[in-house]
Amino acid sequence: MENLFAHHQLVRDVAFGEILPDDGKHLAFRIRMTYDKDKKQGERRYFFMKAFLDEDFLLHNATARELYHDCAKQLPIIDYHCHINPQEIAEDRTFSDMAEVWLGGDHYKWRLMRANGVPEEEITGDAPGEIKFRRFAEVLPMAAGNPLYHWSHLELKRYFGYDGILNGDTAGDVWELCNQKLPSLSVRRLILQSHVETICTTDDPADDLHWHQVLREDSSFPVKVLPAWRPDKAVNLDKPDFRSYLDTLSQASGVEITSLSDLLSALRKRMDYFHSMGCRVSDHGLDSIPSVRFTEQEASAAFAAAREGKTLSQREQDGYKGFLLRFLGEEYAARGWVMQLHYGALRNANTRGFRRLGADCGYDCIRSGDCSVALASFLDDLDQKNRLPKTVLYSLNPNDNTMLDVLAGTFQGEGIQGKVQHGAAWWFNDTKHGMEDQLTRLASVSLLGSFIGMLTDSRSFLSYTRHEYFRRILCNLLGTWVEQGELPNDKTMLHTLTARICYENAKAYFHFE
């Protein structure tokens, strides 16, 4: 490469730094060239940089590129936790415009727009879709370092074939391009294009699962769409709608619920029905892990008080929740289900925002506090009865990462690979830094090769690019360890490890039929 400049009579010396491998497409290196001009010495620096979001995005070494392109890229997706609507899959929904498919229900994007002072009318209000899209496009250049900058461009590239940059100047052209392609991008086509094998939705025990039944009977759609059990409304007896929910659950189960015993019977019946519909995973959204242990008699008294509309103490609330979670955990173990525990969110922190728009609209944040003792006690109580199901733990507070890795390792065994898991970086943590931190900490104190990988946790049908994002980050991490001499350059080992984390472990762990 020095010969490139040797012919120039002014050049006295050429030095190179940070020479990156030539992948045949991009020449990436930094040059410092010392020269004489008009009998004066000087220095010039030449920089050749990677293109934004090229095929080797986030893949910073040859090993990472080989792992991603030859292994991770083509693996199917098992989305074992998301919030998409099964009715929209069954009916193969289409979208009227780009704002509807891209901004509808996406509180990640809404938070960015609010942070830049965009009026709520142009975020979740009645403003035309094109205006909402334009406002987001105007905000996006300010989101440097935020994963939404990457995700947004990945979505435009993968689903709409747009290779450019989205900003206020390009918003109009991108709007037109995407809207032209939307008629051919129905929900099912988006899913199939993303190479999705299995989807687990989020379903209340009282749900009739009608749309899941429709999908089970539809042989034209090869993707498994399975229910996932989310009994938060039965657990949260402190919520204003608890009593009305008991009536709803009574109707669904055929059990008149007048006591805690009735509630347990109703939940068992609904679990049996969910199991018959292919459900193999539960999920709980918890503010924190209950630390109070109640007997069934104590929990029954708390239930009776709540059913009568009485105000319960914090101890009564926690005791009931802890009892019900332990009951449910035992039932999951009996059925071979996986239990997921999401905790650490401070929900609806902005009261005015919540009253205006409701839940899941971008007004939640991270709850601090140590749940390690309560969580360990909960798992141990189930384990002592030999009724601890396979369990995936998620904390919204990244300070819990190492604690969860070590705690999970305390309850392994029973001939089950990775029986208790520290789940993927969740919500505010599914950033490049957050994913790298979660993977690195997991690897440092546990068994990375048993990890069940990524999920979308999303309401958007465009968010499967998050799996691509995760896979690129994983491959780059493994590749970096290899090229730094921390792992051997063993292709068989590396491919096996990558395939396990991206796909095979989840497939074996959940046993979806």
N, C-alpha and C positions, 0 to 999 in steps of 0.2 A: 504493500500500500504506500510505502514511502516513495516508490517510483512514480506515483501519481503526481508528485510535486517536484521531483528532482530535476526536471527539465527547465524549471523556471529559474532564470539567472539570479533573481533576487533572493531566492530561498537559501538560507544558510543551514537550517536545522528543522526537522519535523519530529515532534514527539506526540505520542498517542496516549490517551487515557480512556478507561471505560469502554473498551472495544467489545461490542456485543456480537454474538454469532450472526453470521449472514444466513437468513433463512431462505434465500433465493428471491425474496420479494423486497425486503427492506434492508438497506445498508445503514446500520446504526452504530456510529462511533463518534468520538469527540477528538478533535485534532487541535493541537497547539503548534503554530507555525511561526518560527522566528525568521525574519527577513531583513534585507537591507534596501532602503529606498532613499534616494537622494543622500546617500552616505550616512543615513541615520538608521539605527536599529529599531525594530518594533516587533510587535507580536499580534497575531490574529488568531482568533478562535473560530472554528467551524463546527457547527452542531448539526447532526443528522438525526432526526428523532422519529419514533414510531408514529404511525398514523393513529388517530383516535378510533377506538372500537374496531380495529381490524380483526382478522381471523385469529390472531394470537393475543387478543385482549386479555390482560392480567396474567399472561403466561410469559414469564421473564427469563426462562432458560430453556435449553433444548430438551431436557428431560420432561419438564412440565408440558411443553408443546406436544411431545410424543404421547404422553400419558392421556392428555385430553383428546387429541384428535384420533388416536388409535384405540382408545378404550372408553373413556367417560362419555364422550359426545353422543355416541349412538345408543347408550343404555336407555331402556324404558324408564318412565317416571311412575313411582308409587306415591301418590299424594295422600298420606294417611291422616292428615288433618287439614281441613279447609272449611270455608263458610259459604261456599257457592250453593245456589238453590237447585235442587234436583228437578224441580218443575221446568226450569229453563233448559235443562239438558233433555228432558223427555219431550218437550215441545220444540226443541231445536230452535231456540230463540234467535232472532236477528235483531240488529240494532239500527235505530233511525239515523244516528250520526255519531261522530267520533267522541263527542262529549259524553254521550250516554254509555258507551262501552269503556271509555278510558277514565272518566272522572266520576261516574256514578258509583256511589258507595265507597269510594277510595279515600278514607280519612287520612292516609299518609299524605296524599297530594293536597287535601284540604288544609292541613296544618301548615304546609309550606306557603300556600297562598295567603293564609291569615297572617303569617309571620312577615309578609311583605305588605300588609295593609290593604289587601284586596277586599272590597266590601262583600259581606256575606251573600248579598243578592247575586253576586257574580261568582259565587262558589257553590252554594247549595240552594240558592233562591231561584227566582223565575226568569232570570236573565237568559237570553238566547244561548243555545249550546255553543255557537261559534264564539261568542263573547267569553264564555267560561274557558274554552280552549285557548283562546288568545291570551287571557290573563295568566293562565298557567304557563304558557310558552314564554311570556315576558318575565315570569319569576324564575324559570328554570336556570338561566345562566348564573343566577346568584346562588345556586345550590351546589356549587363546587364542593366536592368531598362528601356529599350526601349520596347514599346509594340510589335515590330516586333519579339522580342525573344519569347514572348508568342504566338503571332499569328502564327508564322512559325511552332512551335511545335504543336499547336492546329490543323493546317491544315494537318500536317503529321499524326497526331493521328486520326482525324475524317475521312479523305478521303483515307488514305493509310494504316491505321492500324499499324503505327510505333509508339511504345511507348518509344523508346530510345531518346538519345540526339544527335542533329545534330552538328557536328564540322568537322574539317579537317580530323580527323582519321576515322570518320564514313561515310564521304561523299560518298565514293565508294559504300558501301553496301546499303546506303539509295537510291542512284541513281539507282542501279539495282532493288531494291525492288519496288520503285515507278514506274519505267518504265515497269515493269512486270504487274502492275495493271492498267496502263493508258488506254489500249485498252477498258477496261470495264467502264471507267469513261468519258463518253461523256458529253457534256455540259448539256444536258437534265437530265442525270442521276445525275450529280452533284447538279443541282437545286432541283430535286425531293428528293434526299437524304437529302438536307438541310431543307426540309419541308417549302419551299417557296410557298406562296399563290399568291402574286402579285409582278410584277416587273415593274417599270417605268424607261424607258430608257431616254436618253437625245437627243432631235431631233431638228434640225433647221427648221424654217418655210418653207424652200424650199424643204425639204425632201419629197419624194413621199410616204413614209410609206409603201412601197411595202412589206417589210418583216413582218411588223405588220399585213398586210392583209393576208399574207400566214399563219401566226400563228392563226389569228381569224378563219380561215377556217379549221384548223387542230384540229379535235376533239380528236385526240390521246394524246394531251398534255394538261393537265388540268390547268396549271399555266397561269394566266392572264399576258400577256406582253403588256403593254400600252405605248403609246408615251407620252413624256413630252415636253412641248413647251420651247425652249431655243432661244430667238430672239437676242442674243448678237450681231450678225453681222449686224442687222438692227439698233441697238442702237449705236454701236461704229462707228460713221461717221468719226472719226479721224484715222481709220486704213487704210492702203494702199489698201486693197482689197474691200473697201466700194463700189466703183462705179461698179466693176465687179459683186459684190454680188447683186446689184440692178437688173442687167440683169438676173441673175439666178432666183431671186425671181419673176421677171416679167414673165419668162417662166413658173414657177410653178403655179402662180396665174392666168395667163391669163390677167393681168392688166399691161399695159404699164406704167412704173413708170418714169414720168418726173417731178413730183412735190411731195411735202409732202402729199398733199391730195391723190395723187395716191398711195403713200406708205401706208397710213392708210387704204385705200380701199383694197389693196393687203393683208395686214396683217389680216384684218377682214375676208376676204375670206379663208385664210389659217387657221385661228382659227376655222372657221365653219367646215372645213374639218377635222382638228385635233379632234374636239369635236365629230364628227360622228364616229371617229376611237377609241373612248373611252378615249381621253385625258381629264384629270380633274385637271392637275397641271402644272404650269409654273415654270421656274427657270431662274434667272439672275445671271451671274457672273460679279460683279461690282468691279472696283478698289476702289471706294469710292462712297458715296451717293451724287449725284449732289445737289448743294445748290442754284443754280441760277434758278429762275422762268422765263420762256419765255411765251409770248403769242403765239398763233398759227402763227400769222404774223411774229414774230421774229424767231420762229423755222423754218418757211418756207424759210426765207432768209438764215439762216444757212445751211439748206438742199441744197438749190440751189447753194450756194458757194461750198459746199463739192462735189456736183455732177459735178461741173465745174473743180474740181481739185485744188481749191484754198486752201491756208493754213488758218485754222480757229484759232482764239484766244481761250484761255482756257475758257473764259466766254461764247463764242459761242458754244464750245463743250459741256460744262456743261448745258447750257440753252436748247440746243436741246435734250440732253439725259434726262434731267428732264421732259421736255414736253412729250417725247415719253413714258417714264415710267409711267407718270400719265395717258396718253391715254390708255396704256396697262392695267394698274390697273383697270380702269373703265370697260374695256372690260372683264377682268377676273371676276369682280363682276357680270356683266350681265349674264355670262355663268355659274356662280357657281363654278369657278375654284379656286384653291389655288395658291397663289403667294409666291414663295420662293425668298429671296434676300440673296445671298452670297456676302459678301464684305470684303475688308481688305487684299487682296492678292497683293503683289508687284510682278507682273509677269515678268518672263524672266530677272531677275536681272543680270544674267551672260550673257553678250552679246555673248561672244565666244561660250559658251555652247549652247545658243539658235540658233546661226547661224549654228552650227554643227549638231544639232539634232532636232531643232524645239521646239514647245510648249509642255507642260506637260511632261517634261523629267527630272524634278528634279531641275530646276533652279529658282524656285519661293520661296518667303519668306513672312514674315508678314509685312504689312504696318502699321505704327503707324499714329495716328491722330484722333481727336475727330469728329465723324460723328453724334453725338447725336442730335444736333439742326437740321441738314439737314434731318435726318431720321424722327424725330418727325414732322417736317413741311410737309414732303412728305406724311406720314400717315394721318396727319390732313387734308391736302388738299382733299384727297380722302374721308375721313370721313365726312367732311363738306357737300359734295355732296351726302352723303349716298351711296357712291360707293367704300368703302373700302372692298376688298375681304378678305377672310381668308388668313392670311399671316404668313409665317415662316421666322424668322430672324436669320441669321448666321453671326458672325464676326470671322475672323481668329485671331483677337487679343483678347486673353483671358481677358485682362483688361476691355473689354466691357461687360463681363458677367452680372454683376449686373445691369448695365445701361440697357441692353436689357431686362432683367427680369422686371424691373420697367416700362420701356417704353411700353412693351407689355401689362402690366396690365392697362395702361392708355386708351387702345382702346379695351376693352372687352365689352361684352354685346350682344345685338341683339338676345338673346335667343340661342346663339351658345357657346358651351363649348370650352374654350380656343381658341377664334376666332383668336387672334394674339399670336403666339408662339415664344419662344426662342428655336431654333432648337438644335439638338444634337451637342455635342462637335465635331468640324469640323477640318479635315485635321491634322494639327500639334497639335491639341488639343484632338484627340481621343485616348488619353493615359489613363492609370488607374487614374493618378492624375487629368488629364483634365476632364474625365467623372465624377469623384467624385466631383470636384470643380463645374462643371456645374450643377449637380444634387443638391448639397448642397445649392448653391446660389439661384437656382430656387425655392427650397423648402422654403428657408428662407424669401423670399419676394413675393412669388406668390403661385400658386396652383400646387403642384407636380402631383396630381392625374389627371390633365388635359393634361399632357405632352404626346406627340405623339411618343416618343421613338426613337429608333436607325434606322440608314440607313447605307448602305455600302459605298456610294460615291466612288465606285471602278470600275476598268476595269477588275477585276479578278473574275472568277467563283468560286474561292476557298475562297473568302473573307466573306462568310456568317458566318464564325466563329466569326466575329466581333460582330454579334448579340449575340452569346453565351457569349462573353467577356463582353459586356454591361450588359446582364442580370445577370451574376454572380456578377458584381460590384453593380448593383442596389439591388439585394437581400441581399448582404452583408451589404450595407448601411442601409437598412431597418431593418435587423436583429440586427445590432449593436445598433440602436436606441431603439429597443425593449429590448435588454438585458442590456442596460444601464438605463432602466426605463424612456426613453424619449417618448416611444410609448407603448400603452397597448399590451399585448400578445393576441390580438384578431384575431384569425385565419381567420374568415370571412372577416374582414376589410383588413387584410394584403394580402390575396389572391386576393381580388377584386382590390386593389391598384396595385398589381404586374401585374395582367392580363390586366388592363387598359393601363398601361404604355408600356408594352411589345407588345401589339397587338390590344386590343379593341378600344382604342382611335384613332389610325391611321385608322382603318377600318371605324369608324363612321365619322371621320374628312374629309376624301377624297371622300367618296361616290363613290368608283370605281364600275362600273357595271360589 
